[in-house]
């Protein structure tokens, strides 16, 4: 199956530098977004370490989960060598495509969505404090969007030991016309799923869709770094 690809990243309105990064390897069908943790030192280093280590590992046939665990350990090791009271950390959201099948993995609150048959389906589920409250039916998804602790992640690379970290996995099938979106929480903090679906529904190229998603996030406040990868699948 052929793909059309669009990708972009923006520092946002309120941040003076971009701690997000993303990686693409079309040869092995790998796409990832990493969001360096802004509340920790050297977030941009953590996201870049995760990107480079995972891309290189999967290219040499390392299983996805193991590649992420190895990246986690590398970030922890590097963090010990850096000054600062807090370890550096990053989220990760990863998609690997093989013909009409995909495998996904994530840690943290960067997200993966599938747009199929004119509907938006979340593939990932945030590792976050508010998502735990939603799962326990203590608050609604709508309330989670304005919760004061909505940005608190419960899992991240570089801050959780491999014995305790949760790497979530999923897989599925893709058909012609489907689109997949990978994004950092700078998008989903400002643009809800309904409006993400509206933009993905437009007859635009993946690059134009990604640009419109970022423009919408900026117009809604642009409070964080914003990164999107949009993949459209064709016959």
Phi and psi in degrees as a GROMACS rama.xvg file:
@    title "Ramachandran Plot"
@    xaxis  label "Phi"
@    yaxis  label "Psi"
@TYPE xy
-87.8207  154.581  UNK-2
-128.022  150.3  UNK-3
-116.413  134.341  UNK-4
-124.878  140.095  UNK-5
-136.374  138.189  UNK-6
-151.027  143.109  UNK-7
-163.301  158.508  UNK-8
-144.378  145.133  UNK-9
-140.568  142.307  UNK-10
-72.3506  -14.6826  UNK-11
85.1596  -179.693  UNK-12
-87.585  -32.9147  UNK-13
-102.788  -0.802698  UNK-14
-110.986  140.659  UNK-15
-91.82  -5.0885  UNK-16
-151.634  165.178  UNK-17
-108.086  114.848  UNK-18
-95.7871  -3.11261  UNK-19
-74.5156  154.143  UNK-20
-149.583  168.307  UNK-21
-148.093  158.92  UNK-22
-137.712  144.493  UNK-23
-138.978  131.591  UNK-24
-133.684  97.4392  UNK-25
-67.1644  -27.0066  UNK-26
-61.3902  -38.1689  UNK-27
-108.487  5.1312  UNK-28
67.9291  41.2697  UNK-29
-115.452  134.381  UNK-30
-137.772  136.773  UNK-31
-150.078  151.887  UNK-32
-124.687  134.422  UNK-33
-129.474  132.831  UNK-34
-116.099  102.803  UNK-35
-61.8101  138.219  UNK-36
-77.6171  113.928  UNK-37
-66.5281  -24.4937  UNK-38
-81.8986  -1.72909  UNK-39
-115.911  157.959  UNK-40
-67.7331  144.744  UNK-41
59.605  39.8588  UNK-42
-59.9119  -36.2901  UNK-43
-68.2374  -29.6395  UNK-44
-71.232  -42.4227  UNK-45
-60.7277  -44.8227  UNK-46
-66.8475  -37.63  UNK-47
-68.6656  -39.2143  UNK-48
-61.1517  -44.6556  UNK-49
-61.2239  -47.4002  UNK-50
-57.3294  -53.2908  UNK-51
-66.506  -41.7344  UNK-52
-67.3679  -43.5582  UNK-53
-68.4522  -44.0494  UNK-54
-58.0651  -46.4332  UNK-55
-67.4047  -39.6563  UNK-56
-67.0624  -46.1034  UNK-57
-69.145  -29.9587  UNK-58
-64.0884  -26.3409  UNK-59
-100.307  24.8032  UNK-60
75.8278  12.0176  UNK-61
-67.5488  132.796  UNK-62
-57.8023  149.867  UNK-63
-55.4427  -50.5587  UNK-64
-61.2544  -42.3836  UNK-65
-66.0015  -37.6121  UNK-66
-60.9659  -39.4666  UNK-67
-69.6233  -41.8428  UNK-68
-62.9838  -40.8776  UNK-69
-65.053  -38.8204  UNK-70
-64.7009  -39.4814  UNK-71
-58.0865  -46.5812  UNK-72
-65.5918  -37.3975  UNK-73
-64.5274  -40.087  UNK-74
-65.6127  -42.623  UNK-75
-58.9875  -45.0787  UNK-76
-62.3664  -42.1129  UNK-77
-69.0023  -33.9246  UNK-78
-63.3005  -35.6496  UNK-79
-64.3404  -21.6044  UNK-80
-92.88  -6.26385  UNK-81
-100.017  147.151  UNK-82
-72.0457  153.582  UNK-83
130.943  154.266  UNK-84
-82.6289  -23.9857  UNK-85
-114.093  147.816  UNK-86
-71.3385  154.621  UNK-87
-82.9785  149.451  UNK-88
-148.011  166.905  UNK-89
-156.47  150.373  UNK-90
-84.9082  170.703  UNK-91
-149.325  137.105  UNK-92
-133.91  125.79  UNK-93
-133.637  139.752  UNK-94
-130.234  131.312  UNK-95
-122.503  126.066  UNK-96
-111.055  133.41  UNK-97
-134.769  100.155  UNK-98
58.8733  -113.646  UNK-99
-103.568  19.0273  UNK-100
-123.334  152.475  UNK-101
-133.935  152.214  UNK-102
-123.178  138.414  UNK-103
-125.813  153.679  UNK-104
-148.378  148.711  UNK-105
-155.401  152.679  UNK-106
-139.077  123.095  UNK-107
101.297  -149.879  UNK-108
-120.59  14.2221  UNK-109
-71.2095  145.662  UNK-110
-119.443  160.483  UNK-111
-130.051  126.86  UNK-112
-122.898  149.863  UNK-113
-116.411  131.06  UNK-114
-111.677  112.36  UNK-115
-143.767  138.312  UNK-116
52.7462  40.9164  UNK-117
68.7303  17.0359  UNK-118
-128.3  149.471  UNK-119
-99.0724  127.786  UNK-120
-122.241  117.945  UNK-121
-67.6808  128.337  UNK-122
-88.9841  -45.8309  UNK-123
-88.9671  162.484  UNK-124
-131.385  126.125  UNK-125
-56.3239  139.252  UNK-126
-89.5177  84.069  UNK-127
-145.883  161.279  UNK-128
-61.6745  -45.0382  UNK-129
-71.1069  -31.2943  UNK-130
-65.9675  -35.9065  UNK-131
-62.6744  -39.0794  UNK-132
-65.6844  -39.6277  UNK-133
-64.3473  -44.7552  UNK-134
-61.4211  -32.7043  UNK-135
-86.0885  3.15715  UNK-136
59.8129  31.7495  UNK-137
-88.5985  -26.253  UNK-138
-139.52  163.63  UNK-139
-90.079  164.971  UNK-140
-60.7969  -35.29  UNK-141
-65.9442  -41.8885  UNK-142
-66.1653  -32.1779  UNK-143
-62.2409  -30.8624  UNK-144
-65.6906  -25.5286  UNK-145
-115.301  9.81894  UNK-146
-65.5751  138.64  UNK-147
-63.1078  -20.0491  UNK-148
-109.622  27.7898  UNK-149
-67.2045  -19.1083  UNK-150
-95.9351  6.68375  UNK-151
-85.5585  112.366  UNK-152
-89.9511  149.428  UNK-153
-102.516  -9.80194  UNK-154
-140.91  140.548  UNK-155
-162.88  149.572  UNK-156
-70.8466  138.631  UNK-157
96.0982  -14.2524  UNK-158
-122.57  -5.467  UNK-159
-127.852  129.651  UNK-160
-63.0453  151.608  UNK-161
-59.4591  -25.936  UNK-162
-72.6333  -15.835  UNK-163
-121.804  -12.0803  UNK-164
-71.751  146.198  UNK-165
-108.875  114.685  UNK-166
-103.012  111.782  UNK-167
-86.8126  141.841  UNK-168
-129.11  150.301  UNK-169
-154.868  161.421  UNK-170
-151.132  164.592  UNK-171
-177.376  -168.264  UNK-172
-115.823  154.662  UNK-173
-122.986  142.388  UNK-174
-126.004  160.947  UNK-175
-54.7668  136.115  UNK-176
98.9494  -18.2941  UNK-177
-68.1314  152.934  UNK-178
-129.092  146.314  UNK-179
-124.839  135.7  UNK-180
-116.505  126.765  UNK-181
-110.686  137.44  UNK-182
-154.557  155.526  UNK-183
-84.8531  168.657  UNK-184
-73.651  -5.94423  UNK-185
-62.9022  -27.0522  UNK-186
-79.3827  -53.2486  UNK-187
-72.8891  -18.4835  UNK-188
-66.6221  -31.9818  UNK-189
-106.634  -22.5702  UNK-190
-126.702  120.928  UNK-191
-79.8896  170.764  UNK-192
-60.6399  -35.8921  UNK-193
-60.3959  -43.1594  UNK-194
-78.4154  -29.6603  UNK-195
-60.6524  -45.0242  UNK-196
-61.5806  -41.7312  UNK-197
-57.8742  -41.5539  UNK-198
-73.1106  -41.1239  UNK-199
-64.5465  -24.2506  UNK-200
-75.3036  -18.229  UNK-201
-70.5534  146.328  UNK-202
-78.4384  65.47  UNK-203
-121.144  163.282  UNK-204
-72.2229  158.014  UNK-205
-54.7175  -37.1485  UNK-206
-64.6665  -42.9125  UNK-207
-66.7526  -37.3989  UNK-208
-63.3762  -46.784  UNK-209
-59.0474  -42.4077  UNK-210
-63.185  -41.6627  UNK-211
-68.0038  -36.2579  UNK-212
-61.6496  -43.5679  UNK-213
-69.0251  -41.3618  UNK-214
-59.1525  -43.0298  UNK-215
-62.8232  -41.8268  UNK-216
-63.7638  -39.3041  UNK-217
-67.1005  -42.3627  UNK-218
-64.9451  -29.1635  UNK-219
-86.591  -0.387459  UNK-220
142.526  -32.7906  UNK-221
51.5462  46.3521  UNK-222
-76.6425  -11.2808  UNK-223
-143.664  172.216  UNK-224
-62.3552  145.679  UNK-225
-129.428  127.526  UNK-226
-135.176  136.538  UNK-227
-136.658  141.11  UNK-228
-123.867  123.178  UNK-229
-116.533  126.325  UNK-230
-122.784  124.192  UNK-231
-110.907  135.584  UNK-232
-104.294  132.058  UNK-233
-125.831  161.438  UNK-234
